[in-house]
Amino acid sequence: MESKKPIDRRLQIVEAAGQSFAMFGYKATTMELVSKIAGVGKGTIYTFFATKEDLFGEIIRQLASELRSLVDRTIDRERNFFGNLAAVLHELLLFREKHELIVKLSQEIRDIGTPMAKEGIAKLEQAIHAFIQHEVELAVKKGELRDGVDPALTAFVMLKLYLAIGVEWSRSHPMSREDIAAYFTSLLSGGVGAR
């Protein structure tokens, strides 16, 4: 006789909430809606998550963990700092553009400015910033970037510059991934690269 694996209610709730937030946004998602999608009573949700904010926070934490895994899979320690940075930023940009929840939250921020949506996107950007800052610190230690570089500020500039070129500029001036990486690298290597 084959025994059934017990249903992980917490996981079921988190997956249903992720679907709801991705389809309807933060503001329109209710615990009632999540309970319907998950096929559980609202009381079951409250045994795991006290508030919608707590549930949303868990989804953002999982998304940040997915981003971290993406970064780990993309980095090739045989490649130089700028090659890795351009590759990782490209993958993060694709992830951001294709992930339904991020797209929906970005629309919600643009359309109605929901504070929790802003907070969720900000947490994801903080996770990306922390990764870049860590890589900048390693590159300084390895001599790939010059001494005296402020890792936090440099990571911020690198992220914003890549987004500006890869998203904003590319809307009206299409560029290939290779062209974006080459231009991005040429701008930065002269400023922060080791001399």
Secondary structure as GFF3:
##gff-version 3
##sequence-region A 1 195
A	DSSP	alpha_helix	9	28	.	.	.	ID=ss1
A	DSSP	alpha_helix	31	38	.	.	.	ID=ss2
A	DSSP	alpha_helix	42	48	.	.	.	ID=ss3
A	DSSP	alpha_helix	52	74	.	.	.	ID=ss4
A	DSSP	alpha_helix	81	98	.	.	.	ID=ss5
A	DSSP	alpha_helix	100	112	.	.	.	ID=ss6
A	DSSP	alpha_helix	115	142	.	.	.	ID=ss7
A	DSSP	alpha_helix	151	163	.	.	.	ID=ss8
A	DSSP	pi_helix	164	169	.	.	.	ID=ss9
A	DSSP	alpha_helix	170	172	.	.	.	ID=ss10
A	DSSP	alpha_helix	177	192	.	.	.	ID=ss11
###
